[in-house]
Each structure stands twice: as structure tokens, then as C-alpha cells.
Amino acid sequence: MMLSIGKIFWLVIILLCVWYVFKIIEKRKINSRNNQPNNDNKNKKGIDAYKCEKCGLWSTGDKCNNKECI
């Protein structure tokens, strides 16, 4: 079985078509991931905290909870 110019040409055309189909599918996957709302931030709740100037401990509330700072 000999490979002729015509067979090589059609093989290249078929390979290019398959490659472009996969590129289109990949772009659709990426676009669908970007369009979905991010639910990670909705479930997180922030807390109010501050850093103590004396000891550097992060605490909730209005004053430091460290026994050495009180």
C-alpha cells in the first residue's frame, strides 16, 4: 500500500479538523467554568479581628485576649 499525495493531504485535513474540534470543546469548557457563579465566597463568613500593638496577637472583640497584655 503506497501513500500518495492525495492520501497524505486528506490525512492532514482530517487531523486538523479533529484538532480544531478539540480546541472548540476546550474553549467551551473554559467559558462555562468562568460563567458559573463562585459559591466559595458565599459560604465564608468574615470575622472582625484586630492585631494587638503590644504582643501582635490577633483577637476578636475590642481588647486583646492575651493574659500578658491585660
C-alpha positions, 0 to 999 in steps of 0.5 A: 500500500503506497501513500500518495499525495492525495492520501497524505493531504486528506490525512492532514485535513482530517487531523486538523479538523479533529484538532480544531474540534478539540480546541472548540470543546476546550474553549467551551469548557473554559467559558462555562467554568468562568460563567458559573457563579463562585459559591466559595465566597458565599459560604465564608463568613468574615470575622472582625479581628484586630492585631494587638500593638503590644504582643501582635496577637490577633483577637476578636472583640475590642481588647486583646485576649492575651493574659500578658497584655491585660 
